[in-house]
Amino acid sequence: MKFKILNKLSFLSILIILTSLFFLTSCKKSKFNELISFSLLNNVKNLDPQTAASSDEITIINNIFEGLYKKKLDGGFCLAAAESVEEQEDGKKLIFTLKDNVFWKTPNKKDPNIKVTAKDFVFAFERLISPNTNSPHAPNYFFIENAKKINQGKTSLKELGVKAPQENKLILNLEYKPKMLENLLSSSAAMPCNEEFFNSTNARYGTTRENIITNGPFYLNSWTSTKDSNKLKIRVSDCYPQKKDIKIIGVNFTVRSKEEAFNLFKNKEINTAIVDANQVGDLNEKTNKIKKLKDKVTGVIFNQNESFFKNENVRLALANSVNKEKLKNKLEKTQTIANSIFSSRLGDENLNQQNKNYCPQYNPQKALNFLNKAKESSKKNKGFNLNDYSILTTNRANPVLNQLIQTWQKDLKLFLKIEEKDENSILKNLKNGTFHSALVTLEGELTNPSAIFNTFTADSSENYSKYNIKELETILNSNKFENEDEKFEAAEKLICQEGYFIPLFFETQYFAYNNKIENIVIEPFNKTIYFAYCRCV
């Protein structure tokens, strides 16, 4: 009898233990499901909203900061730190009233209830526009009164059309009202910045967890860095007014190679990944959701400090000697031929629409005529030696580039040498202007597509080719267009048709995530992700 009782007790004990383990395991799994795992492709070095430029950095910034506007679940925009806005003077004067329950989340354990005020936005815009900051985003905000003059050093910051007459009142005076105003005022560069905290960081603002103060739905919980990798964790901020509406614990960001991230995602060890066209075919569409990101374009730019490439007829010769039919045979599965800078119309949500052709048609005789004109005009300067020039690239074996160079050799007797370097070395050459031409990839790092044009505008720090295209400046500064889409299209046509940039191919990427995740907001143009509406089912 005792033996039987002991057996029953043992069985009951085992049952209790198993039941406890089940519940413990379930809780752990449930908690894991409320965490999003996101793979970064590059190390994060800077989370200063006014200067950070990579899509990985901007994704994190957009989740830990909040501007006057924010993204809505449907992809539109709504007021965020502001509770109302009043337009005056035909939209050229905007008066924002800020919410009184928006506070800064500090790196300390106890937050001292520092309110986000209009002065924080004034200081942020002053930093953004100041030439001392050297922000790559400044040209996108030249619609603000006197911003361009200030950025060019022609007048002082006191003249900037951003004022704070009261703690909760912010006034923006505009040169003109851009179509994408709400978009721009929700972007990372327009996030507020607390001047007192900024000054306390001694020029290290945004570089470590201890040197970041945030006001968004999430805060930076941890940031560990090694030589080869970064790991960052963001968690729901208890200072955020709508914290009860956030349905996930947070996001874990880890730097991984594209291949490692894909394998982990495929094995369900992480729940999001950016994948290419080769990888997307291996994913199960029943268990994953897949969204296409806008294509990035790769092509050739030319250094205007070189008299050869500065010659308009040389650029037109090269642009008219691009045989796209032969290039098609050299493309990888992830690539498609590019006849423009943007793969679809800027205002079009249909990302598969590739119906633009802004490049000169292949015409070898016309190309040769242009080159002969260039030679004739250069005789006073001892002419050109067609064997003196090179093109920078990260991959000497790039089949598309090799085919292009072969065509130029055949049609123009131009023997362009290939100079292979790693990405960091090429960037250094571009910044120093020590190159003849280069194969580069243009990606919009901002929600605003005008960021692409920074590569070609005279006052931009990203204008490595030192272009000074007066007609382009006229287009971008013009008010004669009905909307900014038409303005950008005209600028795009000019750049392609005049040979300032020779687009070769688009490369497609996709954002894949587990189908148990809902309400991820994706900005397809710059590949930034917004997690505040996210939930796991």
URFEN-V945473 format. One line per field, one symbol per residue. ss: DSSP state (H for helix, E for strand, C for the rest). burial: I if it has 16 or more other ideal C-beta (glycine too) atoms within 10 Angstrom, else O. Layout:
# URFEN-V945473
ss: ???
burial: ???
This chain:
# URFEN-V945473
ss: CHHHHHHHHHHHHHHHHHHHHHHHHHHHHHHHHCEEEEEECCCCCCCCCCCCCCHHHHHHHHHHCCCCEEECCCCCEEECCEEEEEEECCCCEEEEEECCCCECECCCCCCCCCECCHHHHHHHHHHHHCCCCCCCCHHHHCCECCHHHHHCCCCCHHHCCEEEEECCEEEEEECCCCCCHHHHHCCHHHCCCCHHHHHHCCCCCCCCHHHCCECCCEEEEEEEECCCCEEEEEEECCCCCCHHHCCCCEEEEEECCHHHHHHHHHCCCCCEEEEEHHHHCCCCCCCEEEEEEEEEEEEEEECCCCHHHHCHHHHHHHHCCCCHHHHHCCCCCCEEECCCCCCCCCCCCCCCCCCCCCCCCCCHHHHHHHHHHHHHHCHHHCCCCCCCCEEEECCCCCHHHHHHHHHHHHHHCCCCEEEECCHHHHHHHHHHCCCCEEEEEECCCCCCHHHHHHHCCCCCCCCCCCCCCHHHHHHHCCCCCCCHHHHHHHHHHHHHHCCCEEEEEEEEEEEEEECCEECCEEECCCCEEECCCCEEC
burial: OOOOOOOOOOOOOOOOOOOOOOOOOOOOOOOOIOIIIIIIOOOIOOIIIIIIIIIIIIIIIIIIIIIIIIIOOOOOIOIIIIOOIOOOOOOIIIIIIIOOOIIIIIOOOOIOOIIIIIIIIIIIIIIIIIOOIOIIIIIIIIIIIIIIOIIOOOOOIOOIIIOIOOOIOIIIIIIOOIOIIIIIIIIIIIIIIIOOIIOOIOOOIIIOOOIIIIIIIIIIIOIOOOOOOIOIIIIIIOIIIOOOOIOIIIIIIIIIOOOOIIOIIIOOOIIIIIIIIOIIOOIOOOOIIOOOIIIIIIIIIIIIOIOIIIIOIIIIIIIIIIIIOOIOOIIOOIIIIIIIIIIIIIOOOOIOOIOIOIIIOIOIOIIIOIIOIIIOOIOOOOOIOIOOIOIIIOOOOIOIIOIIIOIIOOIIOIOIOIIOIOOOOIOOIIOOOOIIIIIIOIIIIIIIIIIIIIIIIOOIOIIIIOIOIOOIIOIIOOOOIOOIIIIIIIIIIIIIOIIIIIIIIIIIIIIIIIOOIOOIIIIIIIIIIIIIIIOIO
